[in-house]
């Protein structure tokens, strides 16, 4: 089935560029401490890299 990532938002989008807020929405986040389990693809990895300072990433089994 493939690997998955557990992504949790830890930082606020207040006073951040609009593009970072859009990326968080694309990941299914938007509020602090919201968590999503996402498939580990290059596209998701790229999105996570854009907002790495706002999220915590763990391997999901």
C-alpha positions in Angstrom: 0.0 0.0 0.0 3.0 2.3 0.4 4.5 4.5 3.1 2.6 7.2 4.9 3.5 10.3 6.7 1.8 11.7 9.8 1.8 15.5 9.5 0.8 17.7 12.4 0.5 21.5 12.3 2.5 23.1 15.1 2.8 26.7 14.0 0.3 29.4 13.1 -0.2 31.0 9.7 -0.6 34.5 11.2 1.8 36.9 9.6 3.0 34.3 7.1 2.9 34.5 3.3 -0.4 33.5 1.8 1.3 30.8 -0.2 2.2 28.9 3.1 -1.4 29.0 4.2 -2.5 27.6 0.8 0.0 24.8 1.1 -1.3 23.9 4.6 -4.8 23.8 3.3 -3.6 21.6 0.5 -2.2 19.2 3.1 -5.6 19.2 4.9 -4.4 21.3 7.8 -5.2 24.9 8.8 -5.6 24.8 12.6 -3.0 24.2 15.2 -2.6 20.5 16.3 -4.6 19.2 13.4 -3.1 15.9 12.1 -3.4 14.2 8.8 -1.9 10.9 7.6 -0.8 11.4 4.0 0.8 9.1 1.4 4.5 9.6 1.1 4.9 11.0 -2.4 7.4 13.5 -3.9 4.5 16.0 -4.2 3.6 15.7 -0.5 7.3 15.9 0.5 7.7 19.1 -1.5 4.6 20.7 0.1 5.9 19.7 3.6 9.3 21.2 2.8 7.6 24.5 2.0 6.1 24.7 5.5 8.6 22.6 7.4 8.8 25.3 10.1 5.1 25.0 10.7 4.6 21.2 10.9 5.9 18.1 12.6 6.4 15.0 10.4 6.5 11.4 11.6 6.4 8.0 9.8 3.0 6.5 10.0 2.8 2.7 10.0 
